[in-house]
């Protein structure tokens, strides 16, 4: 975050976490996205997580 990127690639970044920590990290990432205006490309095989993290999904 030091270089203030406009795009952050997240490939299965939360998949190894337990449910509680995954939910906490989802909230942290969404807050960071709102605060800094960063675009995320978020790759996951978990449909619930995709819907939780998405503003626009393709």
C-alpha positions as CSV (number, residue, x, y, z in Angstrom):
1,X,0.0,0.0,0.0
2,X,3.1,2.2,0.3
3,X,3.2,2.8,-3.5
4,X,-0.6,3.6,-3.6
5,X,-1.5,1.0,-6.3
6,X,-4.7,1.5,-8.2
7,X,-5.2,-2.2,-8.8
8,X,-4.7,-5.1,-6.3
9,X,-4.7,-8.7,-7.5
10,X,-6.0,-11.2,-4.9
11,X,-5.8,-14.8,-6.0
12,X,-7.5,-17.1,-3.5
13,X,-6.0,-14.8,-0.8
14,X,-8.5,-15.9,1.9
15,X,-9.0,-19.5,1.1
16,X,-6.7,-20.9,3.8
17,X,-8.4,-19.0,6.6
18,X,-11.0,-20.3,9.0
19,X,-14.6,-18.9,8.6
20,X,-14.4,-16.3,11.4
21,X,-11.0,-14.9,10.2
22,X,-12.1,-15.0,6.6
23,X,-15.2,-12.8,7.4
24,X,-13.0,-10.3,9.4
25,X,-10.5,-10.1,6.5
26,X,-13.4,-9.6,4.0
27,X,-14.6,-6.6,6.1
28,X,-11.0,-5.2,6.4
29,X,-10.4,-5.5,2.6
30,X,-13.7,-3.8,1.8
31,X,-12.9,-1.0,4.2
32,X,-9.5,-0.6,2.7
33,X,-11.0,-0.6,-0.8
34,X,-13.5,2.2,0.1
35,X,-10.9,4.2,2.0
36,X,-8.2,4.1,-0.7
37,X,-10.3,3.7,-3.8
38,X,-8.4,0.7,-5.0
39,X,-9.8,-1.7,-7.6
40,X,-9.6,-5.3,-6.6
41,X,-9.4,-8.3,-8.9
42,X,-10.6,-11.0,-6.5
43,X,-10.2,-14.6,-7.6
44,X,-12.1,-17.2,-5.5
45,X,-13.9,-20.5,-6.0
46,X,-16.3,-19.7,-3.2
47,X,-19.5,-18.3,-4.6
48,X,-20.6,-16.8,-1.3
49,X,-17.3,-15.0,-0.9
50,X,-17.5,-13.7,-4.5
51,X,-20.9,-12.2,-3.8
52,X,-19.8,-10.8,-0.5
53,X,-16.7,-9.1,-2.0
54,X,-18.2,-8.0,-5.3
55,X,-19.5,-4.7,-6.4
56,X,-19.4,-5.9,-10.0
57,X,-18.9,-9.6,-10.8
58,X,-18.1,-11.0,-14.2
